[in-house]
Every structure is written in structure tokens, then in C-alpha cells.
Amino acid sequence: MIRIARAEDAEAIHAIYAPTITDTAITFETELPGAEAMRQRILTRLQHYPWLVWEEDGEVLAYAYATRFRERAAYDWIAETSIYVHANARRRGIARHLYRVLLDVMRLQGINQAVGVITLPGDVSVSLHETMGFTTAGVWRKAGYKLGQWWDVGVWQKELQPPANPPSAVLAFSSMLPSTALHRALQI
């Protein structure tokens, strides 16, 4: 089941995220945030952007969210996306389904572009993004230092819908909660 993340998901989400901090360069975060910080991230982000989880038998196995790409108002119609899947739930198609719903919800908000930022080589993430219709938009060389080495970062982007001129304001995710269209999008 795909559903909107809740504050009480923070511990499960932190448990999925923690190994990417301590063991990989998938994220450039270097210190474990803790469950309380994760809870605050969820609640804060849900005001403006979707944060979704994949749950099976009461267990959160994956999560995906969107976040502001840059602070300037002219960037309101583009958002960065992230997705993390529990190590025991990979290779089951969960990421594709969850990501598709996330992108659908972003489209409903009026967001025109999604951006995925991937530590390279990142073959699994690159493959997921390209399968979802993202195209490469560039590489930031030696953008981050973690685990004793410098890492390149690739940027992939996907047009979710053609931009209007002038554009309508992007809907805050929290304002969409009673929306029938949102609840329809969450059904897989």
C-alpha cells in the first residue's frame, strides 16, 4: 500500500536511511539525524511537498519525497525527488511504483519538472530514473567528499507537464489532502 507518511513513520524511515549515510555515498549526509529529526523533516516537508511510503503488513519498506529545488521563487515549478528502499525489499518493483505515484502527485500540485540528483556511478539509481523517463541534465564533477574520496554527482530531469505561460501557483501538498484526485493517485 502507498500512503502519505506520518510522524510515527520516522523510526522506520530512519532505519531505511541510516545505512546510506554510514555505508555509502548515495547521500552526502554524514551524521545520522535520529528519529526525532526525521519526524521533523517529515512534518515540515509535508506542508509543501509529498512524502509517501510503501507499507506492507504494517511495515514501511520504502519512502519517496519531493523537496524544494532552489530557494528563489522562479524555481517554484521544479522539485527535487528522493527515494529509498529497505535492503530487504529491493528488486521487487517497489521503487518504480512508488516513484510513479510521487510524480503523479507532483503533477497534480502543478509542478512541471522533477530532478533526481545521483551520486555517480549510481547504476541502480540511474537505471530507475531513466526507466521513469528522466534524462541526463549534467554532471557536477567532484561535488562531494565522503568515505575518503571525491564523488561526481549526476543530475537527471523529467518534464511532468508542459509549463503554462504564465503558470498557476503550485499547490501546497497540505492543501491537497482532502482532494479526490490525490486519493485516486495514491491507489495502485
VOBA-1610 file (N, C-alpha, C; in pm, whole numbers, padded with zeros to 5 digits, always signed):
BEGIN
Met+00084-00117+00000Met+00000+00000+00000Met+00089+00125+00000Ile+00052+00220-00083Ile+00118+00350-00082Ile+00029+00447-00006Arg+00092+00521+00085Arg+00017+00619+00164Arg+00108+00737+00196Ile+00047+00839+00249Ile+00121+00959+00293Ile+00195+00925+00422Ala+00319+00968+00430Ala+00399+00946+00551Ala+00335+01016+00670Arg+00357+00956+00787Arg+00308+01013+00913Arg+00426+01029+01008Ala+00408+01111+01108Ala+00515+01135+01206Ala+00562+01005+01269Glu+00471+00912+01293Glu+00509+00786+01358Glu+00589+00693+01267Asp+00606+00729+01140Asp+00690+00652+01049Asp+00839+00687+01063Ala+00869+00786+01143Ala+01005+00839+01149Ala+01110+00733+01182Glu+01083+00646+01277Glu+01182+00544+01314Glu+01206+00447+01200Ala+01102+00402+01134Ala+01118+00309+01021Ala+01191+00377+00905Ile+01156+00501+00879Ile+01222+00576+00771Ile+01369+00596+00806His+01396+00631+00930His+01536+00648+00972His+01614+00517+00956Ala+01552+00405+00988Ala+01620+00275+00976Ala+01652+00243+00830Ile+01565+00282+00737Ile+01593+00261+00594Ile+01706+00352+00550Tyr+01704+00476+00595Tyr+01801+00578+00552Tyr+01939+00561+00614Ala+01948+00517+00737Ala+02074+00513+00812Ala+02188+00443+00739Pro+02169+00324+00678Pro+02282+00260+00610Pro+02336+00339+00491Thr+02251+00420+00428Thr+02302+00500+00317Thr+02392+00612+00367Ile+02371+00653+00490Ile+02459+00755+00550Ile+02591+00693+00593Thr+02583+00582+00665Thr+02704+00524+00726Thr+02788+00441+00629Asp+02725+00382+00527Asp+02796+00283+00445Asp+02813+00321+00299Thr+02748+00429+00252Thr+02751+00461+00110Thr+02768+00612+00088Ala+02785+00646-00038Ala+02785+00787-00078Ala+02656+00823-00150Ile+02553+00739-00138Ile+02425+00767-00200Ile+02372+00902-00153Thr+02386+00929-00024Thr+02354+01060+00031Thr+02485+01122+00080Phe+02495+01252+00073Phe+02614+01319+00125Phe+02596+01358+00271Glu+02484+01323+00330Glu+02469+01343+00474Glu+02569+01249+00543Thr+02637+01297+00645Thr+02742+01217+00709Thr+02712+01180+00853Glu+02615+01243+00915Glu+02579+01214+01054Glu+02435+01164+01056Leu+02410+01059+01133Leu+02274+01009+01148Leu+02187+01116+01211Pro+02073+01148+01151Pro+01989+01255+01207Pro+01912+01214+01331Gly+01879+01085+01343Gly+01797+01039+01454Gly+01649+01043+01418Ala+01571+00966+01488Ala+01429+00954+01457Ala+01354+01086+01480Glu+01389+01161+01584Glu+01317+01286+01610Glu+01343+01388+01499Ala+01466+01399+01452Ala+01495+01490+01341Ala+01422+01444+01214Met+01415+01313+01193Met+01344+01261+01077Met+01195+01294+01088Arg+01139+01283+01206Arg+00999+01318+01229Arg+00975+01465+01191Gln+01065+01552+01232Gln+01051+01694+01198Gln+01064+01717+01047Arg+01154+01644+00983Arg+01168+01656+00837Arg+01037+01618+00768Ile+00979+01508+00811Ile+00854+01462+00752Ile+00745+01568+00768Leu+00724+01614+00889Leu+00617+01710+00916Leu+00639+01841+00842Thr+00762+01888+00839Thr+00793+02013+00770Thr+00773+01999+00619Arg+00827+01893+00562Arg+00819+01874+00417Arg+00674+01856+00371Leu+00593+01786+00450Leu+00455+01760+00410Leu+00371+01887+00397Gln+00416+01996+00453Gln+00342+02121+00435Gln+00338+02162+00288His+00445+02137+00215His+00454+02186+00077His+00472+02077-00028Tyr+00528+01964+00010Tyr+00561+01859-00087Tyr+00516+01722-00038Pro+00495+01630-00131Pro+00456+01495-00090Pro+00572+01416-00029Trp+00540+01336+00070Trp+00630+01236+00126Trp+00545+01110+00139Leu+00577+01010+00061Leu+00497+00889+00053Leu+00576+00769+00104Val+00505+00670+00155Val+00570+00545+00198Val+00501+00427+00131Trp+00577+00320+00118Trp+00525+00190+00075Trp+00521+00104+00200Glu+00402+00059+00234Glu+00384-00021+00355Glu+00328-00158+00319Glu+00382-00262+00383Glu+00330-00398+00369Glu+00321-00459+00508Asp+00206-00514+00540Asp+00184-00580+00669Asp+00228-00492+00787Gly+00198-00364+00777Gly+00230-00271+00884Gly+00375-00225+00889Glu+00457-00266+00792Glu+00598-00229+00790Glu+00628-00136+00673Val+00695-00025+00701Val+00737+00068+00596Val+00861+00009+00530Leu+00850-00017+00398Leu+00961-00079+00323Leu+01033+00021+00232Ala+00969+00134+00204Ala+01030+00233+00115Ala+00963+00368+00138Tyr+01033+00473+00097Tyr+00972+00606+00103Tyr+01028+00690-00010Ala+00949+00787-00052Ala+00988+00880-00158Ala+00929+01016-00125Tyr+01003+01119-00158Tyr+00951+01253-00130Tyr+01005+01352-00232Ala+00941+01466-00236Ala+00987+01579-00316Ala+01027+01689-00221Thr+01114+01775-00269Thr+01157+01888-00188Thr+01191+02005-00281Arg+01197+02121-00222Arg+01228+02241-00300Arg+01365+02224-00366Phe+01373+02261-00494Phe+01499+02250-00568Phe+01595+02363-00533Arg+01550+02485-00539Arg+01629+02602-00503Arg+01536+02701-00435Glu+01591+02798-00363Glu+01510+02889-00282Glu+01443+03002-00360Arg+01494+03040-00473Arg+01436+03152-00547Arg+01296+03118-00597Ala+01205+03214-00593Ala+01065+03193-00632Ala+01051+03145-00776Ala+01140+03183-00864Ala+01130+03142-01004Ala+01146+02991-01020Tyr+01197+02922-00919Tyr+01213+02776-00922Tyr+01092+02702-00866Asp+00984+02769-00835Asp+00869+02704-00771Asp+00815+02584-00847Trp+00834+02577-00976Trp+00772+02473-01059Trp+00864+02354-01086Ile+00975+02347-01014Ile+01067+02234-01025Ile+01095+02184-00883Ala+01102+02052-00866Ala+01127+01996-00734Ala+01224+01879-00746Glu+01307+01862-00643Glu+01400+01750-00637Glu+01330+01631-00572Thr+01358+01514-00622Thr+01296+01392-00569Thr+01401+01301-00507Ser+01357+01221-00410Ser+01443+01121-00346Ser+01360+00997-00319Ile+01425+00882-00326Ile+01359+00757-00296Ile+01457+00662-00230Tyr+01411+00591-00127Tyr+01494+00494-00056Tyr+01411+00369-00030Val+01471+00253-00053Val+01403+00125-00035Val+01485+00041+00063His+01416-00021+00158His+01482-00110+00254His+01560-00218+00179Ala+01677-00252+00228Ala+01763-00350+00161Ala+01691-00482+00136Asn+01602-00522+00225Asn+01530-00650+00209Asn+01413-00643+00112Ala+01384-00525+00059Ala+01268-00509-00029Ala+01307-00466-00170Arg+01433-00468-00201Arg+01478-00423-00334Arg+01452-00530-00440Arg+01449-00483-00564Arg+01431-00570-00681Arg+01292-00633-00688Arg+01193-00562-00633Arg+01055-00612-00636Arg+00962-00517-00712Gly+01017-00409-00768Gly+00935-00312-00840Gly+00874-00204-00752Ile+00905-00209-00624Ile+00850-00111-00530Ile+00892+00030-00569Ala+01018+00050-00600Ala+01069+00184-00632Ala+00996+00243-00753Arg+00977+00164-00858Arg+00908+00214-00977Arg+00764+00256-00944His+00693+00172-00871His+00554+00205-00837His+00546+00329-00747Leu+00628+00332-00645Leu+00626+00445-00552Leu+00666+00574-00622Tyr+00768+00567-00706Tyr+00815+00686-00777Tyr+00709+00736-00874Arg+00641+00643-00944Arg+00536+00683-01037Arg+00427+00761-00964Val+00387+00714-00847Val+00283+00783-00771Val+00333+00919-00723Leu+00457+00924-00675Leu+00514+01053-00633Leu+00508+01154-00748Leu+00550+01113-00866Leu+00550+01204-00982Leu+00408+01245-01020Asp+00312+01152-01010Asp+00172+01186-01037Asp+00121+01291-00940Val+00155+01276-00813Val+00111+01373-00712Val+00176+01509-00738Met+00303+01509-00773Met+00371+01636-00804Met+00303+01705-00922Arg+00264+01628-01021Arg+00193+01682-01138Arg+00062+01747-01093Leu-00011+01680-01003Leu-00136+01737-00951Leu-00113+01870-00878Gln+00002+01883-00816Gln+00035+02008-00746Gln+00060+02122-00843Gly+00092+02089-00968Gly+00128+02191-01066Gly+00278+02202-01086Ile+00354+02107-01034Ile+00499+02105-01055Ile+00525+02054-01197Asn+00612+02123-01270Asn+00639+02090-01410Asn+00761+02001-01431Gln+00858+02012-01344Gln+00984+01939-01361Gln+01022+01867-01232Ala+01070+01744-01247Ala+01127+01669-01136Ala+01275+01651-01164Val+01355+01661-01059Val+01500+01648-01072Val+01549+01541-00976Gly+01627+01448-01027Gly+01693+01348-00945Gly+01841+01377-00942Val+01900+01382-00825Val+02043+01410-00808Val+02107+01280-00757Ile+02202+01226-00835Ile+02253+01091-00812Ile+02404+01092-00797Thr+02454+01034-00687Thr+02598+01015-00672Thr+02641+00909-00773Leu+02742+00941-00852Leu+02786+00850-00959Leu+02898+00759-00910Pro+02900+00631-00957Pro+02830+00586-01076Pro+02681+00559-01056Gly+02635+00516-00942Gly+02493+00504-00911Gly+02410+00429-01013Asp+02459+00317-01060Asp+02393+00244-01169Asp+02247+00211-01141Val+02215+00167-01022Val+02076+00130-00990Val+01987+00254-00995Ser+02031+00363-00938Ser+01952+00486-00938Ser+01940+00544-01078Val+02049+00542-01153Val+02044+00591-01291Val+01942+00510-01371Ser+01948+00378-01357Ser+01855+00291-01429Ser+01710+00321-01390Leu+01683+00337-01261Leu+01547+00370-01216Leu+01501+00500-01279His+01583+00604-01271His+01542+00734-01323His+01518+00727-01474Glu+01605+00661-01546Glu+01588+00652-01691Glu+01465+00569-01727Thr+01438+00464-01650Thr+01316+00385-01670Thr+01192+00471-01648Met+01201+00565-01557Met+01088+00653-01526Met+01078+00771-01622Gly+01166+00777-01722Gly+01159+00883-01822Gly+01244+01005-01794Phe+01331+00999-01694Phe+01424+01108-01669Phe+01536+01103-01773Thr+01588+01218-01807Thr+01704+01226-01897Thr+01817+01300-01827Thr+01937+01268-01867Thr+02053+01331-01803Thr+02057+01480-01835Ala+02088+01558-01734Ala+02093+01703-01749Ala+02231+01760-01717Gly+02323+01674-01673Gly+02458+01722-01645Gly+02524+01650-01530Val+02650+01682-01511Val+02730+01622-01405Val+02805+01731-01331Trp+02800+01724-01200Trp+02882+01812-01117Trp+03004+01730-01076Arg+03121+01765-01127Arg+03244+01690-01103Arg+03296+01712-00961Lys+03337+01602-00897Lys+03394+01606-00762Lys+03314+01699-00671Ala+03184+01676-00668Ala+03093+01765-00596Ala+03090+01740-00446Gly+03123+01618-00403Gly+03116+01588-00260Gly+03225+01493-00217Tyr+03272+01510-00094Tyr+03377+01425-00038Tyr+03316+01343+00075Lys+03321+01212+00061Lys+03267+01122+00163Lys+03337+00988+00150Leu+03353+00920+00262Leu+03415+00787+00266Leu+03555+00786+00203Gly+03628+00895+00224Gly+03767+00902+00180Gly+03789+00930+00033Gln+03687+00975-00038Gln+03708+01008-00179Gln+03609+01113-00228Trp+03642+01170-00343Trp+03555+01267-00409Trp+03458+01194-00499Trp+03336+01245-00506Trp+03230+01183-00586Trp+03171+01283-00684Asp+03148+01236-00807Asp+03073+01314-00904Asp+02924+01295-00876Val+02845+01395-00915Val+02701+01390-00897Val+02636+01417-01032Gly+02548+01326-01072Gly+02473+01345-01196Gly+02335+01401-01166Val+02285+01477-01260Val+02152+01536-01247Val+02066+01482-01362Trp+01950+01428-01324Trp+01853+01380-01421Trp+01726+01460-01403Gln+01656+01488-01513Gln+01532+01564-01500Gln+01422+01504-01587Lys+01300+01530-01546Lys+01183+01481-01619Lys+01079+01591-01622Glu+01029+01619-01742Glu+00918+01713-01753Glu+00791+01638-01715Leu+00722+01688-01615Leu+00598+01625-01570Leu+00478+01672-01651Gln+00484+01796-01696Gln+00380+01854-01780Gln+00436+01980-01844Pro+00386+02018-01960Pro+00435+02140-02024Pro+00406+02261-01935Pro+00501+02351-01923Pro+00477+02469-01840Pro+00381+02566-01907Ala+00291+02622-01829Ala+00198+02724-01877Ala+00268+02859-01872Asn+00221+02952-01953Asn+00279+03085-01953Asn+00166+03187-01955Pro+00136+03251-01845Pro+00203+03242-01715Pro+00155+03117-01639Pro+00236+03069-01546Pro+00199+02950-01470Pro+00105+02983-01354Ser+00026+02883-01317Ser-00053+02893-01195Ser+00038+02861-01077Ala+00001+02907-00961Ala+00080+02878-00841Ala+00077+02728-00813Val+00188+02675-00765Val+00196+02536-00724Val+00115+02520-00597Leu+00036+02413-00590Leu-00044+02387-00471Leu+00043+02329-00360Ala+00029+02380-00241Ala+00096+02321-00126Ala+00036+02182-00104Phe+00119+02084-00076Phe+00070+01947-00059Phe-00035+01941+00051Ser-00014+02012+00160Ser-00109+02008+00271Ser-00248+02055+00229Ser-00257+02142+00131Ser-00388+02190+00085Ser-00460+02086+00000Met-00387+01985-00046Met-00444+01882-00133Met-00501+01763-00056Leu-00480+01756+00073Leu-00517+01637+00150Leu-00663+01595+00132Pro-00759+01688+00124Pro-00897+01642+00103Pro-00929+01610-00044Ser-00835+01626-00133Ser-00859+01612-00277Ser-00887+01468-00320Thr-00994+01451-00394Thr-01027+01320-00452Thr-00918+01277-00549Ala-00866+01372-00627Ala-00760+01339-00723Ala-00636+01286-00652Leu-00601+01343-00537Leu-00487+01293-00461Leu-00512+01150-00416His-00628+01124-00361His-00657+00990-00311His-00663+00887-00424Arg-00709+00931-00541Arg-00707+00843-00659Arg-00565+00812-00701Ala-00477+00912-00695Ala-00336+00893-00734Ala-00265+00796-00641Leu-00304+00791-00516Leu-00239+00703-00420Leu-00279+00555-00437Gln-00383+00529-00515Gln-00424+00389-00541Gln-00336+00331-00649Ile-00285+00209-00626Ile-00204+00145-00730Ile-00277+00026-00787
//
